[in-house]
Amino acid sequence: MSEWLLHLFIATLGIAGGLAVGSGLVALLIVFDLVPRLAQLTRAFRMSAWFESAIVSGALYWTFADFLDWKLQLPAPLFLSGIGLLDGMFIGMLAAALTEVMNVLPILAKRLRLSHYMIAFVMAMVLGKTIGSLFDWLIFQWN
């Protein structure tokens, strides 16, 4: 009986966690208006339904891939390079969209009187993030 209650508790906890994460993702997409902003940046307003479908399809695919232990039999360097490139593009676009939607950089530049140095400011952030990530991955993680 107690084992059955433990399994019920774990299932309830898993569903609650999934609802919390899903609600957070939906809140992120709606509050920050990411899909319409992405459509505006790419000048693809007619394709916004495709962007939404891609988000839902990706979430469903990776959910099933995780739960069903799907394995792809691809050469590791080719597969990891492609996945790393796509992950980096996604994270970069998400960070850029969040930064742009929240207007962090213009407000910060105006308050610090750095408006003339905006390009250098953005490039410093990009290069710092890239160098820090490469250092972490190539040196820190492998030693």
CYANA upper distance limits for C-alpha pairs under 8 A (distance plus 0.5 A):
  1 MET  CA      5 LEU  CA      6.91
  2 SER  CA      6 LEU  CA      6.64
  3 GLU  CA      7 HIS  CA      6.79
  4 TRP  CA      8 LEU  CA      6.73
  5 LEU  CA      9 PHE  CA      6.57
  6 LEU  CA     10 ILE  CA      6.69
  7 HIS  CA     11 ALA  CA      6.59
  8 LEU  CA     12 THR  CA      6.59
  9 PHE  CA     13 LEU  CA      6.53
 10 ILE  CA     14 GLY  CA      6.58
 11 ALA  CA     15 ILE  CA      6.71
 12 THR  CA     16 ALA  CA      6.58
 13 LEU  CA     17 GLY  CA      6.58
 14 GLY  CA     18 GLY  CA      6.60
 15 ILE  CA     19 LEU  CA      6.61
 16 ALA  CA     20 ALA  CA      6.67
 17 GLY  CA     21 VAL  CA      6.69
 18 GLY  CA     22 GLY  CA      6.41
 19 LEU  CA     23 SER  CA      6.36
 20 ALA  CA     24 GLY  CA      6.64
 21 VAL  CA     25 LEU  CA      6.75
 22 GLY  CA     26 VAL  CA      6.69
 23 SER  CA     27 ALA  CA      6.48
 24 GLY  CA     28 LEU  CA      6.56
 25 LEU  CA     29 LEU  CA      6.71
 26 VAL  CA     30 ILE  CA      6.52
 27 ALA  CA     31 VAL  CA      6.11
 27 ALA  CA     32 PHE  CA      8.45
 28 LEU  CA     32 PHE  CA      6.32
 28 LEU  CA     33 ASP  CA      8.34
 28 LEU  CA     34 LEU  CA      8.32
 29 LEU  CA     33 ASP  CA      6.16
 29 LEU  CA     34 LEU  CA      5.82
 29 LEU  CA     35 VAL  CA      7.40
 30 ILE  CA     34 LEU  CA      7.53
 32 PHE  CA     98 LEU  CA      7.52
 32 PHE  CA    101 VAL  CA      6.81
 32 PHE  CA    102 MET  CA      8.26
 33 ASP  CA     37 ARG  CA      6.64
 33 ASP  CA    101 VAL  CA      8.37
 34 LEU  CA     38 LEU  CA      6.47
 34 LEU  CA     97 ALA  CA      7.10
 34 LEU  CA     98 LEU  CA      8.30
 35 VAL  CA     39 ALA  CA      6.67
 35 VAL  CA     48 SER  CA      7.27
 35 VAL  CA     51 PHE  CA      7.21
 35 VAL  CA     52 GLU  CA      7.41
 36 PRO  CA     40 GLN  CA      6.59
 36 PRO  CA     45 PHE  CA      8.11
 36 PRO  CA     48 SER  CA      7.32
 37 ARG  CA     41 LEU  CA      6.61
 37 ARG  CA     97 ALA  CA      7.98
 38 LEU  CA     42 THR  CA      6.65
 38 LEU  CA     97 ALA  CA      8.05
 39 ALA  CA     43 ARG  CA      6.24
 39 ALA  CA     44 ALA  CA      5.47
 39 ALA  CA     45 PHE  CA      5.60
 39 ALA  CA     47 MET  CA      7.61
 39 ALA  CA     48 SER  CA      6.32
 39 ALA  CA     51 PHE  CA      8.44
 40 GLN  CA     44 ALA  CA      7.02
 40 GLN  CA     45 PHE  CA      6.89
 44 ALA  CA     48 SER  CA      7.36
 47 MET  CA     51 PHE  CA      7.02
 48 SER  CA     52 GLU  CA      6.79
 49 ALA  CA     53 SER  CA      6.55
 50 TRP  CA     54 ALA  CA      6.45
 51 PHE  CA     55 ILE  CA      6.86
 52 GLU  CA     56 VAL  CA      6.87
 53 SER  CA     57 SER  CA      6.35
 54 ALA  CA     58 GLY  CA      6.37
 55 ILE  CA     59 ALA  CA      6.71
 56 VAL  CA     60 LEU  CA      6.68
 57 SER  CA     61 TYR  CA      6.43
 58 GLY  CA     62 TRP  CA      6.58
 59 ALA  CA     63 THR  CA      6.56
 60 LEU  CA     64 PHE  CA      6.75
 61 TYR  CA     65 ALA  CA      6.53
 62 TRP  CA     66 ASP  CA      6.45
 63 THR  CA     67 PHE  CA      6.68
 64 PHE  CA     68 LEU  CA      6.19
 64 PHE  CA     69 ASP  CA      8.41
 64 PHE  CA     70 TRP  CA      8.36
 65 ALA  CA     69 ASP  CA      6.11
 65 ALA  CA     70 TRP  CA      5.38
 65 ALA  CA     71 LYS  CA      8.37
 66 ASP  CA     70 TRP  CA      7.40
 74 LEU  CA     78 LEU  CA      7.99
 74 LEU  CA     79 PHE  CA      6.62
 75 PRO  CA     79 PHE  CA      6.53
 76 ALA  CA     80 LEU  CA      6.30
 77 PRO  CA     81 SER  CA      6.40
 78 LEU  CA     82 GLY  CA      6.75
 79 PHE  CA     83 ILE  CA      6.62
 80 LEU  CA     84 GLY  CA      6.29
 81 SER  CA     85 LEU  CA      6.61
 82 GLY  CA     86 LEU  CA      6.73
 83 ILE  CA     87 ASP  CA      6.46
 84 GLY  CA     88 GLY  CA      6.50
 85 LEU  CA     89 MET  CA      6.69
 86 LEU  CA     90 PHE  CA      6.65
 87 ASP  CA     91 ILE  CA      6.64
 88 GLY  CA     92 GLY  CA      6.42
 89 MET  CA     93 MET  CA      6.53
 90 PHE  CA     94 LEU  CA      6.52
 91 ILE  CA     95 ALA  CA      6.49
 92 GLY  CA     96 ALA  CA      6.51
 93 MET  CA     97 ALA  CA      6.45
 94 LEU  CA     98 LEU  CA      6.59
 95 ALA  CA     99 THR  CA      6.50
 96 ALA  CA    100 GLU  CA      6.44
 97 ALA  CA    101 VAL  CA      6.36
 98 LEU  CA    102 MET  CA      6.49
 99 THR  CA    103 ASN  CA      6.49
 99 THR  CA    104 VAL  CA      6.26
 99 THR  CA    105 LEU  CA      7.52
100 GLU  CA    104 VAL  CA      7.42
100 GLU  CA    105 LEU  CA      8.06
103 ASN  CA    107 ILE  CA      6.83
104 VAL  CA    108 LEU  CA      6.51
105 LEU  CA    109 ALA  CA      6.39
106 PRO  CA    110 LYS  CA      6.51
106 PRO  CA    115 SER  CA      8.01
107 ILE  CA    111 ARG  CA      6.65
108 LEU  CA    112 LEU  CA      6.58
109 ALA  CA    113 ARG  CA      6.18
109 ALA  CA    114 LEU  CA      5.12
109 ALA  CA    115 SER  CA      5.59
109 ALA  CA    118 MET  CA      7.44
110 LYS  CA    114 LEU  CA      6.72
110 LYS  CA    115 SER  CA      6.34
114 LEU  CA    118 MET  CA      7.04
117 TYR  CA    121 PHE  CA      6.53
118 MET  CA    122 VAL  CA      6.69
119 ILE  CA    123 MET  CA      6.61
120 ALA  CA    124 ALA  CA      6.47
121 PHE  CA    125 MET  CA      6.87
122 VAL  CA    126 VAL  CA      6.73
123 MET  CA    127 LEU  CA      6.45
124 ALA  CA    128 GLY  CA      6.33
125 MET  CA    129 LYS  CA      6.56
126 VAL  CA    130 THR  CA      6.62
127 LEU  CA    131 ILE  CA      6.42
128 GLY  CA    132 GLY  CA      6.37
129 LYS  CA    133 SER  CA      6.51
130 THR  CA    134 LEU  CA      6.61
131 ILE  CA    135 PHE  CA      6.50
132 GLY  CA    136 ASP  CA      6.61
133 SER  CA    137 TRP  CA      6.56
134 LEU  CA    138 LEU  CA      6.19
134 LEU  CA    139 ILE  CA      8.27
135 PHE  CA    139 ILE  CA      5.82
135 PHE  CA    140 PHE  CA      6.93
136 ASP  CA    140 PHE  CA      5.24
136 ASP  CA    141 GLN  CA      6.41
137 TRP  CA    141 GLN  CA      5.76
137 TRP  CA    142 TRP  CA      7.59
138 LEU  CA    142 TRP  CA      6.63
139 ILE  CA    143 ASN  CA      6.77
